[in-house]
Amino acid sequence: MSTELRVALAGAGMVSRHHLIAWSRLAGAEVIAIADPDAEAARRRAQEFGIGATFAGVEEMLERVQPDALDVAAPMGVHGAIVAAAARAGLPVLCQKPLAPTLAEARAIADAAEGRIRLAVHENWRFRPHYRAILQAIGEGAIGTPRQFAMQSLSAGMLTPAGGGTPPALARQPFMAGLERLIVWEMLIHHLDTLGFLFGPLEIEAASLQRLSPHVRGEDTALVTLRAGSARGTLFASQAVAGAPPRRGDDLLVIGDGGALRLDEAGIRINGADGRTRHLEIDFEADYQASYDAAIAQFAAALTGDGPFETPPEAHLAILAAAEAIYALGAGGRP
């Protein structure tokens, strides 16, 4: 099959590998170039995935290779400049979340792209197969109408491991140590988007934020009360839980008026009002990469088929507005 979509990638950091695996699995698409100021990082990624060209800057890359689309896996502080370069070149963009460090900056990026290029936000959490399965079960009425939920994600990722050394979350992504907005802006926007995906529009009611780890500038612990569609619940997350695993998936309990659904390490369990139980096993490791695969496949399909993006800027801006409300309430203000 001939290549239909020639893609350039901006960024050669940790997540770029997951992007490149996803593109390599997608028939009819090819990553033809990668740009990163770190020449050695770009070279390693290019060698690993057989990419023919590397560049230090995005503008030079776009001018030289003239791709059909740009995938952005670079730090959020440079998203604005990269999307602007793509807009000048008239290229559609898939940009990693969060779009920018603040809601105002994210809106400016979206406004600059509107009417000039197609822009999608790479929000892949909702594409995890287990969340798609949960949405399907809810849609089929397995637990009736959702009324209450509790989502939780706890780890020791920001704490010094036994025997010393760098906290595991910072070993994977060192930039997080310097973020003033940490767990909400960098991590919980995934969970907020997923809750909106499962239940409907979000309304933040209350929030408490804390920094428990000495290794970070921003908050590493958050407790949020919110409404999502017909359901009301809590979102609790911390990466500073002594004794917890260094990296942990999500736990989710959904109580409906016709049953309950639980997501945890054991998989998905659905208890109907009739007393019957259904269990769905999950390969969490496979689901992690599968979410990248599906997010990128949806972007490519929308381009080649001229359909809508599942995660357009307006959907992402709504989630960032919810995150801003959490920060306002967590600081004792109003949303």
N, C-alpha and C positions, 0 to 999 in steps of 0.2 A: 504494500500500500504506500502510495506517495505521501510525503509530508504535507499536511494542510496548514499547519500552524507553526511558524518559526518564532521561538520565544527567547527573549533575553532576560537574564536574572540579575537583579541588583542585590548584592549582599552575599557573603561567603561564610557567615557565622554558623552557630550551632544548628538553627532551624533550617538553614539552606539545604542541608543534607536531606531532610524530610521532603522539602519541596522537590528536589531533584529526583528522589526515588519516585515520587508521585508522577512527575513528568515522564520519567523513563518507562512507566507502566501504561502510559496513555497512548494508544494507537493514534497515528495521524498528527503527532506533535513532536517537536524536537527543540531542546534548549541549545542554541547555537553560540551563546556568549555569556560571560559572567563578568561583572564589575565589582571591585572592592578596593578601597584604598590600601588594604593589606595585600600586597602582591603575592605573598607566599600563601595566604589563605585562599586566594582566588586560584592560584596555580594548583594547589592540592585538590580543590573541588573539581577543577577542570580535568585533571588527570584521573580522578576517581570515576568521573562520569563520561569521559570521552568528549568533553566540550572543546571545540576547536579554537576559541579565542578568549582571551582575558584582557581586561582593561582596568585602569585605576579609577576612571571616572565614568559616570553613567552617560553624560552627554556625548563623549567621544564614542562610547560603545554604540549608542543609538545611531549616530551619524555614520559610523563605519559599517555596521552589519545590517542596518535597516530591518529590524525584526517586525513581526506582525503584532506582537504584544509584549508587555513588560510585566514581569513578576517581581515584586519588591519584598525582599526578606532582610532589609537593612534596619538599623535602629530607628525608633520612631522620631527622633530629633531631626532626621534628614528626610523624612517622608515628603514634606512639603516641597522641598527643592527637587526631589526625584519626580514627583507627580507633575510638577511644573515643566520639567524637561520633557516628560512624556507627552504632555499637552501640546507643547511646541512642535513635537514630532507627529502629533495626531494619532498616538498609540493608545489602545485600551490598556488598563492597568488593573492588576490584582495586587493589593497592598496589604501587608501584614497589619494586624491589629496591635495596639491601638493606633488609630490614624494619626494622632498627634498627642503631645503632652497635656493639652487642655481641650475642653470642648470648643472654646472660641477658635483655637487654631485648627481644630478638625473641621469646623464649619467653613473656615476660610479655604481649606484645601478642597472640600466638597464643592463650594461655590465656584472656585477657580476652574474645576473640572467640568462642571455642569454646562451642557450645551456645546462642549468642545470635544470631550472624549468620554468613553464609557469607563466607569470606575467601580470596582467591587472591592470589598474589604475581606481579607482572608481571616474569617472567623470560623475556625474548623471544629470547635467543641460540639456544636449542634450536629455535625456530620458524623460523630462517633456512632457506630452501628447500634450500640446499646441504647442511646437516646432516640434513635430513629425507631427502634423496637418499642420503646416506652410510648412514644407519640402514637404509634400504630395501635398499641393496646388501649390507650385512652380513647382514641378515635373510634375504636370498635366497641366502646362501652364496657370494657372489662371491669372497671371499678365505678361505673356511673360517672357523675359529674365530679371532678376534683374539687375538694373543699379546703383541705389543709395540706401543707407540705413542710418538710424539714430537709434542707440540703446541708451537708457537712463535708469539709475537706481539711484534715488535720495531718501535719507532718512535723518532723524535726529538721526540715530542710535548711533553716536559717541558724541552727545551733551547731556548735563545735562537736564533731563526732567523737566517740570514745577513742582515746589515744591521741587526740589532738588533730590539727590540720584545718583545712578550709571547710566551712559548712557546705554540705553537698549541693544545695541549690545555687550557691555562689560559685562553686567549682564548675557547674554547668553553664551558668550565665552570670559572669562577674559584674556586668553592668548594673545588676539589680541592687548591689550594695549602695550605690550612690543615688538611687531614685528617691526623691522626696515623696512621691506618691507610689506606693509599692503594691501591697497585696490587692487593693481594690482596683487600681488602674491597670496593673500588669496581669493580674490573675483572675479576679472576680468578675471582670467584664465578660469572661468566658461563661461563668455560671449565670450571670444576669441574662445574657443573651439566650442561654439554654432554657432558663425558666420562662422567658418570654416566648421562645419557640414552642415550649410544651403547653403553656397555659394561657398566654395572652399578654397584653400591654401591662407594664410594670408601674407600680406606685410605691415609692419608698416612704415608710412610716416612721422608722426610728433606726438609729445606728450608733454603735460604739466602736471606736478604733483605738488600738494600742500598739506600742512598739515594745516588744519583750526581748528581742535579740540585740546584743551590743554590736553586732556586725553590720547593721543596716541603718540608713538614715530615715527611711519611711516606715509606715505602719506594717506590721507583719501579722496582725490579728484583727479580725473584724467580726462583729455580730450585727446582723441587719434584719429588721422586720419589714415585710413588704407584702403587697398584694400583686397577684398576677392573674389577670382574667377573673375567673370565678373562684380562685383559691387565694388563701392567705397563709403566710408561713414565715420561716426563718432561713437565713443563710449564715452559716457559722464557719469560719475558716481561720486557721492559724498555721504558720510554718515555724512556730517556736514552741512545740509541744515536746517536752523531755520524755524520752521513752517511746515516742511514736516512730514509725518507719521514716527513713530519710525522704521517701517519695511515696505519696499515697493518692489513690483515686478518690472519687466522690462517693459518698453515701447519700441516698435519697429515699425518703419515705413520703408517699402520696396517699392521703386518705380521701376516698370519694364517698358519695352517698350510696354506692353499691359495691364497696369492696376497698381493698388497699393494695398498694404496690410498693415493693422494697427493692432498692438497688444497693448492693454491697459486694464484698469480696466473693461471696458465694454465687453471685449472678443476680438475676431478676426473679423475684417471686411475686406472683399475682394471686391474691386471695379474694375470691368472689363472695358475694353475699350469700351464695348457696352453699358455702363451706368448701367448695372445690379449690384446689391449689394448682397453679401452673408454674413451672420452673424453667427459666431460660438460662443456659450456660453462656458465659462470656469469656472470650480470650482478650483480656485487657491490653496485653502487649500488641497483639495484632490490630486491635481497634485504634490504638494510638496512631499508627501509620495510616490505617484505613481512613481516618478522618482527614488527613492531608490529601490522600488519593481522591476522596470524594469531593472535597472543596475545590481542588484544582480541576477535576473532571467537570464539575458543574460550571465553573468559569469558562472552560474551553467550549463546552457544549452550548452555552449561551452565546458565545462569539460566533461559532460556526453555524449555529441554527438561528441566530438573531433573537433568542429568547431572553427573558429577564434574568438578572442575577438574583440568587436567593438572599445574598447579603449585600444589598446596595448601600450607599453612604447614609441614606436617610434612616435605615434600620440601625446602623451602627451609631449614628448620632443620638438616637433615642436611648441606647444603652449607655453612652457616655454621659447623657443628661442624668440618667439614674445614678451613675457613679458620682457625678458632681453633687447630687442631692445627698448621697451617703457622706461625702466629705463635709458638706455643710452641717448636716445633723451630727456627725461625729465630732465636730468642733463646737457643738452647742448652739448651732444656728438653725435656720430654717431651710427646707429644700427649695 
